[in-house]
Amino acid sequence: MSIWWSLHLRRDAASVPLARRLLLGTMETAGVDPDISYDLSVALSEACANAVEHGGDAARDGASEAFRVTAYLDGEKCRIEVADAGPGFPGVTGSRPRPPARPAPSDAEHGRGLGLIRELADHVHIGNRPGRGGAVVSFDKILKWREDAPLVAV
């Protein structure tokens, strides 16, 4: 079984729950274990929130720029990618594929998103879009299925 979808969303806070609900609906329909679905939806929410907050400046006409969310359920794995048009991660180059992990203080209201994504996913890649600018956060998780999963290949 293979399912994929891609969304281009406005850099607006209302886009975050939209992407999360679409992912949860896809996972539920496919029969993914609810705990795995929840972990992925939290990680997606964090990545989307980062794209909304840091993903670029408002366009000249005042409209927000877009960011892209792509999700792939392929066999036993789900991969999610969130890409924006912002300045990207400072200091990230080809030889250094991700920013250093700097844990936020326990009482901080911001700065925990990437660490949370790393905890919830099995594999995480954090980098910049080559040539076009912007950040890309992608993460994978091995799927577990409900016993009554309708879309699992037997």
OpenMM code with the backbone's topology and positions (N, CA, C; nanometers):
from openmm import Vec3, app, unit

residues = "MET SER ILE TRP TRP SER LEU HIS LEU ARG ARG ASP ALA ALA SER VAL PRO LEU ALA ARG ARG LEU LEU LEU GLY THR MET GLU THR ALA GLY VAL ASP PRO ASP ILE SER TYR ASP LEU SER VAL ALA LEU SER GLU ALA CYS ALA ASN ALA VAL GLU HIS GLY GLY ASP ALA ALA ARG ASP GLY ALA SER GLU ALA PHE ARG VAL THR ALA TYR LEU ASP GLY GLU LYS CYS ARG ILE GLU VAL ALA ASP ALA GLY PRO GLY PHE PRO GLY VAL THR GLY SER ARG PRO ARG PRO PRO ALA ARG PRO ALA PRO SER ASP ALA GLU HIS GLY ARG GLY LEU GLY LEU ILE ARG GLU LEU ALA ASP HIS VAL HIS ILE GLY ASN ARG PRO GLY ARG GLY GLY ALA VAL VAL SER PHE ASP LYS ILE LEU LYS TRP ARG GLU ASP ALA PRO LEU VAL ALA VAL".split()
positions = [
    Vec3(0.0826, -0.1170, 0.0000),
    Vec3(0.0000, 0.0000, 0.0000),
    Vec3(0.0872, 0.1235, 0.0000),
    Vec3(0.0491, 0.2210, -0.0802),
    Vec3(0.1213, 0.3467, -0.0866),
    Vec3(0.0203, 0.4600, -0.0998),
    Vec3(0.0342, 0.5594, -0.0139),
    Vec3(-0.0515, 0.6786, -0.0171),
    Vec3(0.0414, 0.7980, -0.0050),
    Vec3(0.0169, 0.9031, -0.0823),
    Vec3(0.0897, 1.0269, -0.0607),
    Vec3(0.0005, 1.1444, -0.0917),
    Vec3(0.0299, 1.2552, -0.0263),
    Vec3(-0.0392, 1.3796, -0.0546),
    Vec3(0.0545, 1.4955, -0.0268),
    Vec3(0.0260, 1.6074, -0.0907),
    Vec3(0.1064, 1.7274, -0.0738),
    Vec3(0.0139, 1.8477, -0.0653),
    Vec3(0.0435, 1.9364, 0.0273),
    Vec3(-0.0358, 2.0573, 0.0471),
    Vec3(0.0537, 2.1798, 0.0361),
    Vec3(0.0038, 2.2834, -0.0260),
    Vec3(0.0678, 2.4140, -0.0205),
    Vec3(-0.0223, 2.4989, 0.0683),
    Vec3(0.0321, 2.5426, 0.1801),
    Vec3(-0.0474, 2.6119, 0.2810),
    Vec3(0.0047, 2.7529, 0.3043),
    Vec3(-0.0870, 2.8406, 0.3391),
    Vec3(-0.0477, 2.9768, 0.3763),
    Vec3(0.0291, 2.9739, 0.5072),
    Vec3(0.1239, 3.0630, 0.5207),
    Vec3(0.1975, 3.0761, 0.6460),
    Vec3(0.1077, 3.1471, 0.7462),
    Vec3(0.0140, 3.0716, 0.7967),
    Vec3(-0.0857, 3.1224, 0.8889),
    Vec3(-0.1092, 3.0151, 0.9943),
    Vec3(-0.1311, 3.0548, 1.1170),
    Vec3(-0.1492, 2.9576, 1.2257),
    Vec3(-0.2636, 2.8609, 1.1980),
    Vec3(-0.3657, 2.9023, 1.1247),
    Vec3(-0.4792, 2.8144, 1.0947),
    Vec3(-0.4399, 2.6980, 1.0039),
    Vec3(-0.3270, 2.7073, 0.9366),
    Vec3(-0.2809, 2.5992, 0.8496),
    Vec3(-0.2317, 2.4782, 0.9280),
    Vec3(-0.1832, 2.5011, 1.0492),
    Vec3(-0.1252, 2.3919, 1.1279),
    Vec3(-0.2294, 2.2845, 1.1614),
    Vec3(-0.3438, 2.3193, 1.2197),
    Vec3(-0.4415, 2.2129, 1.2481),
    Vec3(-0.5001, 2.1498, 1.1225),
    Vec3(-0.5047, 2.2230, 1.0120),
    Vec3(-0.5530, 2.1654, 0.8870),
    Vec3(-0.4621, 2.0504, 0.8434),
    Vec3(-0.3306, 2.0743, 0.8425),
    Vec3(-0.2361, 1.9691, 0.8042),
    Vec3(-0.2437, 1.8524, 0.9021),
    Vec3(-0.2539, 1.8824, 1.0298),
    Vec3(-0.2609, 1.7769, 1.1316),
    Vec3(-0.3852, 1.6901, 1.1133),
    Vec3(-0.5010, 1.7526, 1.0904),
    Vec3(-0.6256, 1.6763, 1.0725),
    Vec3(-0.6207, 1.5898, 0.9469),
    Vec3(-0.5619, 1.6420, 0.8393),
    Vec3(-0.5505, 1.5618, 0.7176),
    Vec3(-0.4624, 1.4397, 0.7418),
    Vec3(-0.3504, 1.4582, 0.8118),
    Vec3(-0.2635, 1.3455, 0.8426),
    Vec3(-0.3354, 1.2439, 0.9305),
    Vec3(-0.4012, 1.2899, 1.0358),
    Vec3(-0.4721, 1.1975, 1.1246),
    Vec3(-0.5820, 1.1221, 1.0513),
    Vec3(-0.6552, 1.1907, 0.9636),
    Vec3(-0.7597, 1.1243, 0.8857),
    Vec3(-0.7032, 1.0194, 0.7918),
    Vec3(-0.5912, 1.0510, 0.7287),
    Vec3(-0.5263, 0.9549, 0.6399),
    Vec3(-0.4817, 0.8323, 0.7178),
    Vec3(-0.4190, 0.8557, 0.8325),
    Vec3(-0.3691, 0.7455, 0.9149),
    Vec3(-0.4842, 0.6584, 0.9668),
    Vec3(-0.5910, 0.7220, 1.0108),
    Vec3(-0.7049, 0.6460, 1.0620),
    Vec3(-0.7665, 0.5605, 0.9509),
    Vec3(-0.7851, 0.6205, 0.8326),
    Vec3(-0.8427, 0.5479, 0.7203),
    Vec3(-0.7559, 0.4293, 0.6796),
    Vec3(-0.6235, 0.4485, 0.6830),
    Vec3(-0.5315, 0.3418, 0.6438),
    Vec3(-0.5203, 0.2334, 0.7502),
    Vec3(-0.5577, 0.2654, 0.8743),
    Vec3(-0.5502, 0.1660, 0.9806),
    Vec3(-0.4236, 0.1701, 1.0628),
    Vec3(-0.3568, 0.2848, 1.0650),
    Vec3(-0.2348, 0.2996, 1.1445),
    Vec3(-0.2711, 0.3041, 1.2925),
    Vec3(-0.1880, 0.2419, 1.3742),
    Vec3(-0.2055, 0.2420, 1.5192),
    Vec3(-0.2213, 0.3865, 1.5692),
    Vec3(-0.3203, 0.4142, 1.6545),
    Vec3(-0.3454, 0.5512, 1.7007),
    Vec3(-0.2269, 0.6163, 1.7725),
    Vec3(-0.1466, 0.5399, 1.8448),
    Vec3(-0.0305, 0.5988, 1.9131),
    Vec3(0.0731, 0.6494, 1.8128),
    Vec3(0.0961, 0.5731, 1.7073),
    Vec3(0.1894, 0.6152, 1.6019),
    Vec3(0.1336, 0.7385, 1.5308),
    Vec3(0.0033, 0.7357, 1.5011),
    Vec3(-0.0607, 0.8499, 1.4360),
    Vec3(-0.0468, 0.9758, 1.5200),
    Vec3(-0.0670, 0.9623, 1.6494),
    Vec3(-0.0562, 1.0772, 1.7389),
    Vec3(0.0862, 1.1333, 1.7385),
    Vec3(0.1870, 1.0459, 1.7517),
    Vec3(0.3263, 1.0909, 1.7506),
    Vec3(0.3577, 1.1684, 1.6232),
    Vec3(0.3167, 1.1131, 1.5096),
    Vec3(0.3431, 1.1800, 1.3824),
    Vec3(0.2673, 1.3116, 1.3704),
    Vec3(0.1460, 1.3166, 1.4232),
    Vec3(0.0694, 1.4411, 1.4134),
    Vec3(0.1297, 1.5513, 1.5006),
    Vec3(0.1843, 1.5156, 1.6154),
    Vec3(0.2507, 1.6154, 1.7001),
    Vec3(0.3777, 1.6652, 1.6311),
    Vec3(0.4570, 1.5724, 1.5756),
    Vec3(0.5788, 1.6113, 1.5045),
    Vec3(0.5452, 1.7014, 1.3853),
    Vec3(0.4403, 1.6658, 1.3104),
    Vec3(0.3980, 1.7493, 1.1973),
    Vec3(0.3557, 1.8877, 1.2454),
    Vec3(0.2806, 1.8941, 1.3537),
    Vec3(0.2374, 2.0235, 1.4068),
    Vec3(0.3567, 2.1113, 1.4425),
    Vec3(0.4592, 2.0520, 1.5026),
    Vec3(0.5793, 2.1279, 1.5385),
    Vec3(0.6514, 2.1794, 1.4142),
    Vec3(0.6658, 2.0935, 1.3131),
    Vec3(0.7332, 2.1346, 1.1900),
    Vec3(0.6542, 2.2453, 1.1192),
    Vec3(0.5230, 2.2322, 1.1153),
    Vec3(0.4392, 2.3348, 1.0524),
    Vec3(0.4449, 2.4665, 1.1304),
    Vec3(0.4409, 2.4582, 1.2627),
    Vec3(0.4496, 2.5790, 1.3454),
    Vec3(0.5812, 2.6515, 1.3196),
    Vec3(0.6900, 2.5761, 1.3030),
    Vec3(0.8184, 2.6385, 1.2703),
    Vec3(0.8134, 2.7065, 1.1345),
    Vec3(0.7508, 2.6422, 1.0351),
    Vec3(0.7396, 2.7017, 0.9022),
    Vec3(0.6557, 2.8293, 0.9066),
    Vec3(0.5493, 2.8283, 0.9849),
    Vec3(0.4650, 2.9470, 0.9971),
    Vec3(0.5430, 3.0602, 1.0636),
    Vec3(0.6167, 3.0286, 1.1687),
    Vec3(0.6877, 3.1323, 1.2441),
    Vec3(0.8135, 3.1821, 1.1729),
    Vec3(0.8893, 3.0918, 1.1126),
    Vec3(1.0208, 3.1278, 1.0594),
    Vec3(1.0319, 3.1186, 0.9080),
    Vec3(0.9249, 3.0825, 0.8385),
    Vec3(0.9319, 3.0460, 0.6973),
    Vec3(0.9382, 3.1567, 0.5964),
    Vec3(0.9665, 3.2793, 0.6324),
    Vec3(0.9810, 3.3861, 0.5335),
    Vec3(0.9070, 3.5100, 0.5771),
    Vec3(0.9241, 3.6139, 0.5007),
    Vec3(0.8578, 3.7410, 0.5277),
    Vec3(0.7285, 3.7482, 0.4489),
    Vec3(0.6395, 3.8372, 0.4911),
    Vec3(0.5144, 3.8565, 0.4181),
    Vec3(0.5451, 3.9077, 0.2777),
    Vec3(0.4673, 3.8639, 0.1820),
    Vec3(0.4838, 3.9099, 0.0442),
    Vec3(0.4531, 4.0589, 0.0360),
    Vec3(0.4943, 4.1220, -0.0742),
    Vec3(0.4756, 4.2662, -0.0882),
    Vec3(0.3300, 4.3091, -0.0778),
    Vec3(0.2374, 4.2271, -0.1235),
    Vec3(0.0964, 4.2650, -0.1185),
    Vec3(0.0333, 4.2351, 0.0166),
    Vec3(0.1128, 4.1909, 0.1128),
    Vec3(0.0628, 4.1644, 0.2469),
    Vec3(0.0180, 4.0208, 0.2682),
    Vec3(0.0092, 3.9424, 0.1625),
    Vec3(-0.0329, 3.8028, 0.1775),
    Vec3(0.0830, 3.7202, 0.2313),
    Vec3(0.0514, 3.6191, 0.3060),
    Vec3(0.1551, 3.5316, 0.3599),
    Vec3(0.2097, 3.4419, 0.2512),
    Vec3(0.3384, 3.4099, 0.2610),
    Vec3(0.3976, 3.3129, 0.1717),
    Vec3(0.3475, 3.1744, 0.2099),
    Vec3(0.3671, 3.0817, 0.1213),
    Vec3(0.3215, 2.9452, 0.1453),
    Vec3(0.4355, 2.8576, 0.1956),
    Vec3(0.3976, 2.7474, 0.2553),
    Vec3(0.4914, 2.6401, 0.2852),
    Vec3(0.4277, 2.5114, 0.2364),
    Vec3(0.5098, 2.4068, 0.2209),
    Vec3(0.4608, 2.2819, 0.1640),
    Vec3(0.4743, 2.1690, 0.2647),
    Vec3(0.3704, 2.0865, 0.2722),
    Vec3(0.3720, 1.9656, 0.3539),
    Vec3(0.3463, 1.8484, 0.2603),
    Vec3(0.4328, 1.7479, 0.2666),
    Vec3(0.4146, 1.6272, 0.1867),
    Vec3(0.4236, 1.5079, 0.2801),
    Vec3(0.3301, 1.4158, 0.2666),
    Vec3(0.3299, 1.2946, 0.3488),
    Vec3(0.3241, 1.1731, 0.2577),
    Vec3(0.4064, 1.0739, 0.2895),
    Vec3(0.4114, 0.9478, 0.2154),
    Vec3(0.3902, 0.8347, 0.3146),
    Vec3(0.2897, 0.7529, 0.2924),
    Vec3(0.2758, 0.6265, 0.3640),
    Vec3(0.3114, 0.5210, 0.2616),
    Vec3(0.4226, 0.4560, 0.2822),
    Vec3(0.4709, 0.3607, 0.1838),
    Vec3(0.5142, 0.2344, 0.2561),
    Vec3(0.4363, 0.1292, 0.2406),
    Vec3(0.4677, 0.0042, 0.3080),
    Vec3(0.4595, 0.0199, 0.4582),
    Vec3(0.5696, -0.0027, 0.5244),
    Vec3(0.5731, 0.0019, 0.6709),
    Vec3(0.6271, 0.1331, 0.7261),
    Vec3(0.6402, 0.2363, 0.6404),
    Vec3(0.7012, 0.3603, 0.6846),
    Vec3(0.6184, 0.4798, 0.6408),
    Vec3(0.6208, 0.5834, 0.7237),
    Vec3(0.5628, 0.7121, 0.6865),
    Vec3(0.6752, 0.8146, 0.6858),
    Vec3(0.6820, 0.8932, 0.5796),
    Vec3(0.7773, 1.0045, 0.5727),
    Vec3(0.6983, 1.1327, 0.5547),
    Vec3(0.7339, 1.2321, 0.6318),
    Vec3(0.6702, 1.3632, 0.6237),
    Vec3(0.7787, 1.4663, 0.5988),
    Vec3(0.7486, 1.5598, 0.5095),
    Vec3(0.8432, 1.6678, 0.4792),
    Vec3(0.7693, 1.8006, 0.4845),
    Vec3(0.8291, 1.8979, 0.5521),
    Vec3(0.7765, 2.0338, 0.5582),
    Vec3(0.8863, 2.1256, 0.5068),
    Vec3(0.8556, 2.2020, 0.4012),
    Vec3(0.9532, 2.2918, 0.3394),
    Vec3(0.8950, 2.4325, 0.3329),
    Vec3(0.9789, 2.5304, 0.3650),
    Vec3(0.9329, 2.6689, 0.3601),
    Vec3(1.0272, 2.7525, 0.2740),
    Vec3(0.9967, 2.8796, 0.2595),
    Vec3(1.0755, 2.9697, 0.1761),
    Vec3(1.1505, 3.0725, 0.2607),
    Vec3(1.1721, 3.0432, 0.3853),
    Vec3(1.2391, 3.1375, 0.4747),
    Vec3(1.3896, 3.1381, 0.4575),
    Vec3(1.4586, 3.1923, 0.5563),
    Vec3(1.6039, 3.2035, 0.5469),
    Vec3(1.6772, 3.0708, 0.5658),
    Vec3(1.6086, 2.9673, 0.6070),
    Vec3(1.6730, 2.8388, 0.6317),
    Vec3(1.7413, 2.8376, 0.7670),
    Vec3(1.8133, 2.7300, 0.7917),
    Vec3(1.8846, 2.7150, 0.9176),
    Vec3(2.0233, 2.7757, 0.9037),
    Vec3(2.0609, 2.8677, 0.9907),
    Vec3(2.1929, 2.9293, 0.9792),
    Vec3(2.3035, 2.8280, 1.0024),
    Vec3(2.4072, 2.8369, 0.9219),
    Vec3(2.5239, 2.7522, 0.9393),
    Vec3(2.5093, 2.6104, 0.8881),
    Vec3(2.3977, 2.5766, 0.8262),
    Vec3(2.3791, 2.4415, 0.7743),
    Vec3(2.4342, 2.4367, 0.6330),
    Vec3(2.5277, 2.3446, 0.6093),
    Vec3(2.5866, 2.3265, 0.4764),
    Vec3(2.5809, 2.1788, 0.4406),
    Vec3(2.6289, 2.1457, 0.3238),
    Vec3(2.6288, 2.0064, 0.2810),
    Vec3(2.7079, 1.9169, 0.3750),
    Vec3(2.8169, 1.9688, 0.4313),
    Vec3(2.8976, 1.8862, 0.5209),
    Vec3(2.8427, 1.8837, 0.6629),
    Vec3(2.7496, 1.9691, 0.6890),
    Vec3(2.6892, 1.9746, 0.8221),
    Vec3(2.5380, 1.9768, 0.8032),
    Vec3(2.4741, 1.8598, 0.7945),
    Vec3(2.3360, 1.8519, 0.7478),
    Vec3(2.2287, 1.8976, 0.8448),
    Vec3(2.2624, 1.9249, 0.9684),
    Vec3(2.1566, 1.9699, 1.0583),
    Vec3(2.2139, 2.0627, 1.1631),
    Vec3(2.1300, 2.1527, 1.2134),
    Vec3(2.1789, 2.2429, 1.3168),
    Vec3(2.2072, 2.1652, 1.4450),
    Vec3(2.2986, 2.2145, 1.5252),
    Vec3(2.3265, 2.1448, 1.6499),
    Vec3(2.2033, 2.1453, 1.7398),
    Vec3(2.1869, 2.0375, 1.8142),
    Vec3(2.0745, 2.0298, 1.9076),
    Vec3(2.1081, 2.1149, 2.0289),
    Vec3(2.0290, 2.2172, 2.0503),
    Vec3(2.0456, 2.3023, 2.1671),
    Vec3(1.9180, 2.2927, 2.2479),
    Vec3(1.9181, 2.2156, 2.3531),
    Vec3(1.7950, 2.2007, 2.4285),
    Vec3(1.7498, 2.3343, 2.4870),
    Vec3(1.6202, 2.3588, 2.4747),
    Vec3(1.5632, 2.4796, 2.5335),
    Vec3(1.5497, 2.4589, 2.6842),
    Vec3(1.5586, 2.5668, 2.7597),
    Vec3(1.5347, 2.5538, 2.9038),
    Vec3(1.3955, 2.4960, 2.9296),
    Vec3(1.3803, 2.4254, 3.0391),
    Vec3(1.2537, 2.3569, 3.0673),
    Vec3(1.1365, 2.4523, 3.0817),
    Vec3(1.1613, 2.5773, 3.1147),
    Vec3(1.0513, 2.6729, 3.1304),
    Vec3(1.0320, 2.7615, 3.0063),
    Vec3(1.1052, 2.7332, 2.8983),
    Vec3(1.0940, 2.8135, 2.7763),
    Vec3(0.9623, 2.7843, 2.7051),
    Vec3(0.9049, 2.8899, 2.6459),
    Vec3(0.7809, 2.8728, 2.5696),
    Vec3(0.8075, 2.8432, 2.4238),
    Vec3(0.9295, 2.8609, 2.3776),
    Vec3(0.9672, 2.8359, 2.2387),
    Vec3(1.0982, 2.7580, 2.2368),
    Vec3(1.1278, 2.6957, 2.1221),
    Vec3(1.2576, 2.6337, 2.1042),
    Vec3(1.2632, 2.4844, 2.1287),
    Vec3(1.1509, 2.4218, 2.1514),
    Vec3(1.1503, 2.2777, 2.1765),
    Vec3(1.1052, 2.1947, 2.0579),
    Vec3(1.0591, 2.2574, 1.9517),
    Vec3(0.9973, 2.1859, 1.8405),
    Vec3(1.0867, 2.0835, 1.7736),
    Vec3(1.2080, 2.1231, 1.7339),
    Vec3(1.2965, 2.0288, 1.6644),
    Vec3(1.3366, 1.9135, 1.7549),
    Vec3(1.3601, 1.9422, 1.8828),
    Vec3(1.3922, 1.8347, 1.9774),
    Vec3(1.2767, 1.7383, 1.9934),
    Vec3(1.1550, 1.7905, 1.9958),
    Vec3(1.0371, 1.7057, 2.0072),
    Vec3(1.0209, 1.6178, 1.8827),
    Vec3(1.0437, 1.6761, 1.7656),
    Vec3(1.0372, 1.5977, 1.6417),
    Vec3(1.1387, 1.4841, 1.6474),
    Vec3(1.2594, 1.5146, 1.6936),
    Vec3(1.3638, 1.4109, 1.7034),
    Vec3(1.3230, 1.2992, 1.7992),
    Vec3(1.2510, 1.3318, 1.9048),
    Vec3(1.2068, 1.2302, 2.0010),
    Vec3(1.0932, 1.1443, 1.9468),
    Vec3(1.0063, 1.2020, 1.8669),
    Vec3(0.8866, 1.1317, 1.8202),
    Vec3(0.9073, 1.0501, 1.6927),
    Vec3(1.0072, 1.0849, 1.6142),
    Vec3(1.0298, 1.0172, 1.4858),
    Vec3(1.1486, 0.9218, 1.4978),
    Vec3(1.1566, 0.8291, 1.4018),
    Vec3(1.2676, 0.7340, 1.3994),
    Vec3(1.3903, 0.7907, 1.3303),
    Vec3(1.3718, 0.8727, 1.2294),
    Vec3(1.4820, 0.9331, 1.1557),
    Vec3(1.4412, 1.0749, 1.1195),
    Vec3(1.5299, 1.1713, 1.1421),
    Vec3(1.4995, 1.3122, 1.1160),
    Vec3(1.6121, 1.3725, 1.0326),
    Vec3(1.5751, 1.4497, 0.9317),
    Vec3(1.6722, 1.5265, 0.8536),
    Vec3(1.6287, 1.6721, 0.8569),
    Vec3(1.7204, 1.7575, 0.8961),
    Vec3(1.6944, 1.9005, 0.9030),
    Vec3(1.7981, 1.9685, 0.8157),
    Vec3(1.7537, 2.0444, 0.7163),
    Vec3(1.8479, 2.1091, 0.6257),
    Vec3(1.7852, 2.2268, 0.5550),
    Vec3(1.8573, 2.2768, 0.4559),
    Vec3(1.8122, 2.3890, 0.3752),
    Vec3(1.7863, 2.3428, 0.2332),
    Vec3(1.6913, 2.4074, 0.1677),
    Vec3(1.6621, 2.3753, 0.0282),
    Vec3(1.7755, 2.4264, -0.0589),
    Vec3(1.8365, 2.3412, -0.1386),
    Vec3(1.9490, 2.3851, -0.2215),
    Vec3(1.9038, 2.4829, -0.3298),
    Vec3(1.9773, 2.5925, -0.3408),
    Vec3(1.9550, 2.6875, -0.4481),
    Vec3(1.8367, 2.7804, -0.4322),
    Vec3(1.7320, 2.7370, -0.3654),
    Vec3(1.6097, 2.8167, -0.3582),
    Vec3(1.5908, 2.8840, -0.2234),
    Vec3(1.6659, 2.8460, -0.1258),
    Vec3(1.6485, 2.9011, 0.0080),
    Vec3(1.5310, 2.8372, 0.0790),
    Vec3(1.5319, 2.8481, 0.2067),
    Vec3(1.4261, 2.7906, 0.2875),
    Vec3(1.4732, 2.6675, 0.3615),
    Vec3(1.3983, 2.6310, 0.4608),
    Vec3(1.4297, 2.5155, 0.5443),
    Vec3(1.3475, 2.3950, 0.5010),
    Vec3(1.4030, 2.2762, 0.5254),
    Vec3(1.3322, 2.1505, 0.5020),
    Vec3(1.3508, 2.0646, 0.6262),
    Vec3(1.2397, 2.0208, 0.6811),
    Vec3(1.2415, 1.9262, 0.7922),
    Vec3(1.1679, 1.8025, 0.7436),
    Vec3(1.2375, 1.6885, 0.7428),
    Vec3(1.1709, 1.5641, 0.7056),
    Vec3(1.1964, 1.4611, 0.8142),
    Vec3(1.0982, 1.3757, 0.8326),
    Vec3(1.1114, 1.2734, 0.9361),
    Vec3(1.0325, 1.1498, 0.8965),
    Vec3(1.0834, 1.0351, 0.9430),
    Vec3(1.0244, 0.9044, 0.9138),
    Vec3(0.9843, 0.8373, 1.0440),
    Vec3(0.8878, 0.7491, 1.0322),
    Vec3(0.8508, 0.6644, 1.1449),
    Vec3(0.8014, 0.5312, 1.0894),
    Vec3(0.8473, 0.4230, 1.1517),
    Vec3(0.7976, 0.2903, 1.1163),
    Vec3(0.6548, 0.2796, 1.1677),
    Vec3(0.5671, 0.2299, 1.0823),
    Vec3(0.4248, 0.2223, 1.1166),
    Vec3(0.3905, 0.0913, 1.1866),
    Vec3(0.2958, 0.0997, 1.2763),
    Vec3(0.2300, -0.0169, 1.3342),
    Vec3(0.0845, -0.0053, 1.2926),
    Vec3(0.0206, -0.1194, 1.2775),
    Vec3(-0.1150, -0.1207, 1.2238),
    Vec3(-0.2137, -0.1732, 1.3258),
    Vec3(-0.3371, -0.1221, 1.3183),
    Vec3(-0.4463, -0.1795, 1.3970),
    Vec3(-0.4757, -0.3184, 1.3420),
    Vec3(-0.5336, -0.4038, 1.4240),
    Vec3(-0.5676, -0.5394, 1.3791),
    Vec3(-0.6700, -0.5360, 1.2653),
    Vec3(-0.7586, -0.4373, 1.2661),
    Vec3(-0.8623, -0.4282, 1.1643),
    Vec3(-0.8244, -0.3321, 1.0498),
    Vec3(-0.6943, -0.3082, 1.0309),
    Vec3(-0.6489, -0.2125, 0.9286),
    Vec3(-0.6965, -0.2539, 0.7896),
    Vec3(-0.7734, -0.1666, 0.7214),
    Vec3(-0.8295, -0.2040, 0.5930),
    Vec3(-0.7324, -0.1989, 0.4763),
    Vec3(-0.6243, -0.1213, 0.4856),
    Vec3(-0.5383, -0.0993, 0.3698),
    Vec3(-0.4038, -0.1712, 0.3793),
    Vec3(-0.3847, -0.2562, 0.4766),
    Vec3(-0.2578, -0.3265, 0.4903),
    Vec3(-0.2529, -0.4403, 0.3892),
    Vec3(-0.1429, -0.4477, 0.3165),
    Vec3(-0.1251, -0.5582, 0.2202),
    Vec3(-0.0990, -0.6863, 0.2975),
    Vec3(-0.1654, -0.7920, 0.2591),
    Vec3(-0.1484, -0.9204, 0.3274),
    Vec3(-0.0573, -1.0096, 0.2458),
] * unit.nanometer
topology = app.Topology()
chain = topology.addChain("A")
for resn in residues:
    res = topology.addResidue(resn, chain)
    for name in ("N", "CA", "C"):
        topology.addAtom(name, app.Element.getBySymbol(name[0]), res)
